[in-house]
Amino acid sequence: MNTSTLADNELNYQYKSSLKSQYKTFKTGTEEKFETWLMSIEECWLEEVFACLQGNFPDWRG
């Protein structure tokens, strides 16, 4: 291999490593955001679901 090929391989490895790192960061952040969103949805609907279970159905027609 010549010096140019080795340099290209090193740059390619660094690029792939950078992309992999960005993907892991994005994926982790997305999971945390999803969990936060899911909990907020559960909190919003908890009272309405509880009311429905007690037979107090809201009128969503209006």
N, C-alpha and C positions, 0 to 999 in steps of 0.2 A: 504494500500500500504506500501511496505517496503522502506527503504532508497535507496536501489539499483534501484528500479523501478522509484522513484522520480528523482534520478540523471540521469538515462537514458532518461527520458522524458525531462528533462531540456537540456541535450546535444542535443537531437533530435530537440527541439524547436530552440536552438541556431544555429544548422546546417541549418535548414530550413530558418530561418531568414537571415542567411548569404547568402544562395543561392538566396533568393528573392532579396536581396540587390544587389548582383552581376548581376542578370538578369536585374534589373532596370538600373543599370549603363551601362551595355552592350547595352541594348535597346536604351537608350538615346544617347550614343556615336554613335551607328549605324545610328540613324535617322539624326544626325548632319552630319555624313560623307556622307550619301546618299544625303542630301540636297546640300552639297558642290559639290559632284560629278555631280549632276543634273545641277547645275548652270554652272559648267565648260563645260559640254556638250552643254548646250544652248549657251554659249558664243562662243564655237568653231564652231557650225553649223549655228549661226545666219547670218554670212556674206554669207555663201554658199546658204542658203535658200533665203536670200534677193536677191542675184544675180539670182537665178533661177526664182524668181517671176518677175524679170525684163526681163526675156527671155535669160539670159546669162548662159546657161547650161555648166557645166564643162565636159571635156572629161575624163571619168573615165576608159576608155578602156585600156589605156596604162600603 
